[in-house]
Amino acid sequence: MKDTHLIRVRVNGREHELAVESRRTLADMLRHDLGYTGTHLGCEHGICGACTVLVNGEPARACLMFGVQADGQDVATVEGLADGEDLSDLQQAFSDRHGLQCGFCTPGFLMLAEGYLAERQARDGAADAEPSEQEIREVVAANLCRCTGYQGIVEAVLDTARQRLAREAR
């Protein structure tokens, strides 16, 4: 008999109730039990960042967290960024700035950057100063990409930060 727990979790604003094995990771639960396949598994050791999601607004490695730990939590995956067919501002910036190539690491980078931008805005309020390129480089260094060289990713995050600051200034 498998050790399962009935949990409730909100993913991208949608409530789910499901039985989850104690040993199952959040990444596997999201991908296989709930169908959120944008959460990618790379190293399965928390090093690469491809599985990064937001848990209660904070970036988390879904391969290092058990699904049962998400009970009662609010989880955001890359599927929750777009509004239907309309890309989010961050997704559009990644496309415009060529911040993706093969795309495997992209969901993790998007969720890491979204968490960073939201945390920065919450911390600084209107955040009247844009982040430096160095600050963004330090943030995105937490995830690994084998294709892009990071410059497009850094530019995309910086562009999004600038756009959001300009919107808030109005």
N, C-alpha and C positions, 0 to 999 in steps of 0.2 A: 504494500500500500504506500503510495507516494504521500509525502508530507506536504499538504497544500493548505493554503490560507485564502479565505475570501477577503478580497480587498476592494476598495473603491478609490478610484483615481480619476482626476480630471486631466485629459490630454487635449491640448489645443482648444480648451473651452468646452469639451464634450465629456460628460460623465460616463465612466465605465465601471461595471462591477464584474469581477472575474475571480476565478480560483487560480492561484499561482503557486507553483511548487516553490518551496523555501530556497532551493538552490538556483533557481532561474534568475538570470540577470535582468536588470531593467531593459537593457538593449534587446535581449531575446524576447522579453514580454512585449515590448513595443512592436518589434518586427513580426514575430510569429503569432502572437496571441491577438494583437490589435490591428495589425496590418500597416503600421507606420514604418515603411521600409526605407524612408529617407535617413533613418539613423543607421549609419554604416558601421560595420565592425572591421577594424584593421588589425591591430596588434592583440587585442583582447587582454591587455595588461595596463591600460590607462596611459600609455605613453604617446600614442599618435594623435589622439583627440578626434578621430573620425566619428566617434560615437557621442560627441558632446551634445547634450540637450540642456534645457533650463528646467531646474526644479525649484519651484517657488521663486522664479526670477534669477536664480544663480546658476552659472554654468556648472555642469556635473558630467562626469564620465559615466555613461550609461553601462559600460562594460564592467565597472567596478562597484556598481550599486545593485543590490538585489531588488527584484520587482516588489517584494513585500515591503520594502522600505519606502516605496512610493504610496503606500496606503494613506489616504487622506491628503495627498499632496497635489499640487498643480504642476503638471509637466507640459513643457512646450517643445515641439519638434520642428524640424524644418518645414514640414507640411503646413504648419500653422502660420508661417510668415506671409505667404501670398494671400491675397483676397480674391479667391476664385482664380481666374486666369491672369489677374493683375499682380505682377511681381511687387514685393515690398520695395521700399527705397533702397535698402541694403542689397537685396538680390539684384536690382537693376544696376546698381553701382558695380557689383561684381561682374556683371555682364559687360557694362560699358568700359570698365577698366581692365578687362581681361584677367580678372582675378581667379579664373578657373580654367583648367585645361581638360584633364580627364574627368574631373568632377567628383572623384571618389571622396576627397577630403572636404569638399565644399560645404556640405551640410554642417559638419563640425565647426568649420571656420565661421559660417554664418551665425550659428547659435552662440559661439564664443563672442563674436563681435557684437551681436544683439544684446547679450548679457552685459558686456562691457559698456556699451553706449547707454543702456538703461540705467546701470549702476552709476555711471558718471553723471547722468542727468539728475538722478535722485539725490546723489551726494552734493552736487554743486547747484542744485535748483535750476535756474535758467542757464547755468554753465556758460557764462559770457566769454570764456576763453576756449578756443578750439584746442583739442589735444595736439601734442607735438607728434611728428612722425616717429620720433624715438619712443614715445609712450606707446603708440600703437604697435610698433615693432616688438616691444617687450611683451605686449598682450598676445599677439599672434604667434610669438615664438613658442607658446605652449602647445601648439598643434604642428603637425608635420605635413609637409607637402613635397612631393618628389618632382613636380612638374613646373610650377610657376616661378620659383625664385622669390616669391613673397612680395615683390614690388607692386604688382597689380592688386594684391589683397590689401596691402597697406594703403594704397591710393584709394581703393574703394571704401574702406572704413573711414579714412580722412574725409573724403567727399561726402559721405553720409553724415558724418558729424557736422560738417560745415552747413549742409542743407538743413539739418534739424535745428541748428543754432539760428539760422536765418529765419526759419518758420516761426520759432519762438520769439524772435525779436520783433515780429510784426504785431 
